[in-house]
């Protein structure tokens, strides 16, 4: 099985085209291969540019054209992912990533090792960081989206999130409800994300100077 022949890179972008472009460049560089790319543009002030639309498939969800505005970052992100997985991914697998990650050379080794497996359901890291509740981290994971849709599973469950008075998720963040659906009957290959990516984290809330510094420090991963 050649996984690269049947996988789509999917990410959401929110008012930050530069990070999105660098993440995709990093993926192509480290995999030494170009794969189909779908971007869900969730922007409200900065939308995907024409050059991005010429090269990649961009789903226009700017100002919530396609998904509901839940007025909470994680809910909106999770809802957008769910829409794309159900409606836009045509390959058997999807490589779901945040747009504020960069890949290192180990990603190629991972893909090569996966090719020796007969079947893959999920590849990713299970755990929790800022909000309690084990989840499939959405920063980078591989999902058998064909199986997901065949079993009529949803990535988004609005009732699963627990937030505080400031609308910050404190329990059961993005990837939690999906993991609950699959944890007992899907074949999950667990990895440590730090072995394959560097993650800025909270990119939409980071000042521009912080993002530029992070990209400069890691430019060898995408340039």
Order of alpha helices (4+ residues) and beta strands (2+ residues): beta-alpha-beta-alpha-beta-alpha-beta-beta-alpha-beta-beta-beta-beta-alpha-beta-beta-alpha-beta-beta-alpha
